[in-house]
Amino acid sequence: MAGVLWLAQGGALRCRTEHSLHILPPTLALWVAQGVRSEVQGLGGARLRRIELALADEGVEGPVAPSCRVTLAGPLLASLADTLDGVADDDSATPRQRLALAVAREELQRAEPLPIGIALPRSPALRRACEAALREEGAGDCSLPALAEAAHTSVRTLARRFQQELATPFSEWRSQVRLARMIMLWAEGRSLGASAAAVGYANPSAMSFMVRRLVGMTPSRLLMSRP
């Protein structure tokens, strides 16, 4: 399946589709399938790299949103992104570019998908609640009662809808919102500790536990490239 691979160099990458929102540091790459409407921008002075890259169909499905796949952007893939920026995976590519594309495709196919991203619901009521949470300056006060009020429904009903529509409890969804906001603040130049505190983590240990649980790595490794 054809698609576009996005990476940020410095700063962060922000990509919004109809069903998901991803805010990623330079250590991560995002592949978006062709036909998925997306809005992509760089945050914190990021230089975006764009590669048209086809994947085997079995390697497309991501754990957060259909047809969006987040993986680690290892040194090889990051280096290839410079060489292939703006290159199409078709007959217009030179022999050298086609070889580089094949290596990039292999790297992406072999990489384990990471469950990073904010899933967005389809139903209007739950969508309103989620959009209200995403508009908040920080995610520390993103509570289920506040979102239930925004959606004009009960806390119990909203919790059930999160599980039914997004296949995740609200607490997990809020952790993804916090992580995205933390990456955004870091890209703007705040320290890791200040970014974590701004989204409601009382101490570095709590923030570190959340990041390890979500993505399997330390915050310092996740955010190792300073903009």
C-alpha positions as CSV (number, residue, x, y, z in Angstrom):
1,M,0.0,0.0,0.0
2,A,1.3,3.4,-0.9
3,G,1.7,6.1,1.7
4,V,3.9,8.9,3.0
5,L,6.6,8.7,5.7
6,W,7.1,11.8,7.8
7,L,10.0,12.6,10.1
8,A,11.0,15.7,12.0
9,Q,14.6,17.0,12.4
10,G,14.6,19.2,15.5
11,G,11.4,20.2,17.1
12,A,8.4,17.9,16.7
13,L,6.0,16.6,14.1
14,R,2.3,17.2,14.4
15,C,-0.1,15.2,12.2
16,R,-3.8,15.2,12.5
17,T,-6.1,12.8,10.6
18,E,-9.9,12.3,10.8
19,H,-9.4,9.6,13.5
20,S,-6.1,10.4,15.2
21,L,-3.6,13.1,16.4
22,H,0.1,12.4,16.6
23,I,2.8,14.7,18.1
24,L,6.2,13.0,17.7
25,P,9.8,13.9,18.5
26,P,12.7,13.4,16.0
27,T,13.3,9.9,17.4
28,L,10.0,8.6,15.9
29,A,8.6,8.3,12.4
30,L,5.0,8.4,11.1
31,W,3.8,6.6,8.0
32,V,0.3,7.6,6.7
33,A,-1.5,5.5,4.1
34,Q,-2.4,7.1,0.8
35,G,-5.9,8.4,0.8
36,V,-5.9,9.3,4.5
37,R,-6.6,13.0,4.8
38,S,-4.0,14.5,7.0
39,E,-2.7,17.9,8.2
40,V,1.1,17.9,8.9
41,Q,3.2,20.6,10.4
42,G,6.4,21.1,12.2
43,L,6.6,22.4,15.8
44,G,9.4,24.2,17.5
45,G,11.3,25.0,14.3
46,A,11.3,21.4,13.1
47,R,12.5,20.6,9.6
48,L,10.1,18.0,8.1
49,R,11.2,15.2,5.8
50,R,8.7,13.6,3.5
51,I,9.1,10.3,1.6
52,E,6.6,8.6,-0.6
53,L,6.9,5.0,0.5
54,A,4.8,1.9,-0.2
55,L,4.5,-0.9,2.4
56,A,3.2,-4.4,2.2
57,D,-0.5,-4.5,3.2
58,E,0.2,-6.6,6.3
59,G,2.5,-4.0,7.6
60,V,0.1,-1.1,7.5
61,E,-2.3,-1.4,10.5
62,G,-1.2,0.6,13.5
63,P,-2.2,0.1,17.1
64,V,-3.7,3.6,17.6
65,A,-5.3,4.5,14.3
66,P,-6.0,2.5,11.1
67,S,-3.5,3.2,8.3
68,C,-1.1,5.2,10.5
69,R,2.0,3.6,11.8
70,V,4.5,5.1,14.3
71,T,8.0,3.5,14.6
72,L,11.4,4.4,15.9
73,A,13.4,6.5,13.5
74,G,16.8,4.8,13.8
75,P,20.0,6.4,12.6
76,L,19.8,4.7,9.2
77,L,16.2,5.7,8.6
78,A,16.9,9.3,9.7
79,S,19.9,9.5,7.4
80,L,17.9,8.1,4.5
81,A,15.2,10.8,5.1
82,D,17.7,13.5,4.1
83,T,18.6,11.7,0.9
84,L,15.0,10.9,0.0
85,D,13.2,14.0,1.1
86,G,10.5,14.7,-1.5
87,V,11.3,11.6,-3.5
88,A,8.4,9.5,-4.9
89,D,8.4,5.7,-4.8
90,D,7.7,5.3,-8.5
91,D,9.4,5.3,-12.0
92,S,10.6,8.9,-11.5
93,A,13.1,7.8,-8.9
94,T,16.7,7.3,-10.0
95,P,18.4,3.9,-9.6
96,R,20.3,5.2,-6.6
97,Q,17.0,6.6,-5.1
98,R,15.2,3.3,-5.7
99,L,17.9,1.5,-3.8
100,A,17.7,3.9,-0.9
101,L,13.9,3.6,-1.0
102,A,14.2,-0.2,-0.7
103,V,16.4,0.1,2.4
104,A,14.0,2.6,4.0
105,R,11.1,0.3,3.2
106,E,12.9,-2.6,4.8
107,E,13.7,-0.5,7.9
108,L,10.1,0.6,8.3
109,Q,8.6,-2.9,7.7
110,R,11.0,-4.4,10.3
111,A,10.3,-1.8,13.0
112,E,7.8,-2.6,15.7
113,P,4.7,-0.3,15.6
114,L,4.6,1.9,18.7
115,P,1.2,2.7,20.5
116,I,1.7,6.4,20.4
117,G,-1.0,8.8,19.3
118,I,-4.4,10.2,20.4
119,A,-7.3,8.3,19.0
120,L,-10.3,10.5,18.0
121,P,-13.9,9.2,18.2
122,R,-16.6,9.3,15.5
123,S,-19.7,10.1,17.6
124,P,-20.5,13.8,18.0
125,A,-20.8,13.8,21.8
126,L,-17.6,12.0,22.5
127,R,-15.8,14.0,19.8
128,R,-16.9,17.3,21.5
129,A,-15.5,16.0,24.8
130,C,-12.2,15.0,23.3
131,E,-11.8,18.3,21.3
132,A,-12.4,20.2,24.5
133,A,-9.6,18.3,26.2
134,L,-7.2,18.9,23.3
135,R,-7.9,22.6,23.4
136,E,-6.7,22.8,27.0
137,E,-3.3,24.4,27.5
138,G,-2.2,21.5,29.6
139,A,-3.5,18.0,30.2
140,G,-3.2,18.0,34.0
141,D,-6.8,19.0,34.6
142,C,-8.2,16.8,31.8
143,S,-10.7,14.9,34.0
144,L,-13.6,12.7,33.1
145,P,-16.2,14.9,34.9
146,A,-15.0,17.9,33.0
147,L,-15.3,16.1,29.7
148,A,-18.7,14.7,30.6
149,E,-19.9,18.2,31.2
150,A,-18.5,19.3,27.8
151,A,-20.3,16.4,26.2
152,H,-23.5,17.0,28.1
153,T,-23.6,13.5,29.4
154,S,-22.9,11.6,32.6
155,V,-19.5,10.4,33.8
156,R,-20.6,6.8,33.6
157,T,-21.9,7.1,30.1
158,L,-18.8,8.9,28.9
159,A,-16.5,6.3,30.4
160,R,-18.5,3.5,28.7
161,R,-18.3,5.4,25.3
162,F,-14.5,5.7,25.6
163,Q,-14.2,1.9,26.0
164,Q,-16.7,1.2,23.3
165,E,-15.6,3.6,20.6
166,L,-11.9,3.9,21.3
167,A,-11.3,0.4,22.8
168,T,-9.4,2.1,25.7
169,P,-10.3,3.4,29.1
170,F,-10.3,7.2,29.6
171,S,-7.1,7.0,31.8
172,E,-5.1,5.5,28.9
173,W,-6.4,8.1,26.5
174,R,-5.5,10.9,28.9
175,S,-2.0,9.5,29.2
176,Q,-1.6,9.9,25.5
177,V,-2.8,13.5,25.6
178,R,-0.3,14.2,28.4
179,L,2.5,12.6,26.4
180,A,1.6,14.6,23.3
181,R,1.5,17.9,25.2
182,M,4.7,17.1,26.9
183,I,6.5,16.6,23.6
184,M,5.0,19.8,22.3
185,L,6.3,21.8,25.2
186,W,9.7,20.2,25.0
187,A,9.8,21.1,21.3
188,E,9.1,24.7,22.3
189,G,12.3,24.8,24.4
190,R,11.1,23.8,27.9
191,S,13.2,21.3,29.9
192,L,11.9,17.8,30.2
193,G,11.1,18.3,33.9
194,A,9.2,21.6,33.2
195,S,7.3,20.0,30.4
196,A,6.2,17.1,32.6
197,A,5.2,19.3,35.4
198,A,3.1,21.5,33.0
199,V,0.9,18.5,32.1
200,G,0.3,17.4,35.6
201,Y,3.1,15.0,36.7
202,A,4.1,15.7,40.3
203,N,7.6,14.4,39.9
204,P,10.0,13.0,37.3
205,S,9.5,9.4,38.5
206,A,5.7,9.5,37.7
207,M,6.4,10.9,34.2
208,S,9.2,8.4,33.6
209,F,6.9,5.5,34.6
210,M,4.2,6.7,32.2
211,V,6.6,7.1,29.2
212,R,8.1,3.7,29.8
213,R,4.7,2.0,30.0
214,L,3.4,3.7,26.8
215,V,6.5,3.4,24.6
216,G,9.0,1.2,26.3
217,M,11.8,3.7,26.7
218,T,13.0,6.4,29.0
219,P,11.9,10.0,28.5
220,S,15.5,11.1,27.9
221,R,15.8,8.5,25.1
222,L,12.5,9.5,23.6
223,L,13.4,13.1,23.5
224,M,17.1,12.7,22.8
225,S,17.3,15.2,19.9
226,R,17.1,18.8,21.2
227,P,15.5,21.2,18.7
